[in-house]
Amino acid sequence: MARLQPVRLMALALLGWAGWSVNPAAAQGVDLSSPGAKGARVYCTMRSSGNSHDVSWTAAYALIKRQSASLFKTSPEHAAVMITEAVVNNPGSFPDCGKYLGDLYTNTVNRQKQAAEGSSTGTATASSSTAASSSASSPAPAAGPRDRYAY
């Protein structure tokens, strides 16, 4: 029995070195201290408190951008995926937040519809509307929803 003790210790050390854990959240790849989980917590808490999507998204995205340890800035689409993964992988930590996740992707669907409509009406209309919106003094186009995922 005494001979097995060093073998067990070595096996535990190797598992620890390899990054294995007995924590179920870590075993599923969910790190509640990651920027995505923190962003999900901010987004879900703000939405549950009655804030709009735009306000909640702005706060959550700002947190994710500032706390990500990446050389490049996190894109809005990737931040939305990070929030979704955190909520889906650990629903107990984000109760009733699943009903808000669709709002993260509504504008992406609208952009795809607009692109499909623009290609069917012709490129001259799309290029003239792009020129008109770029020459406007306000950052948001005069007609249509504001692109919340714009840099």
Order of alpha helices (4+ residues) and beta strands (2+ residues): alpha-alpha-alpha-alpha-alpha-alpha-alpha
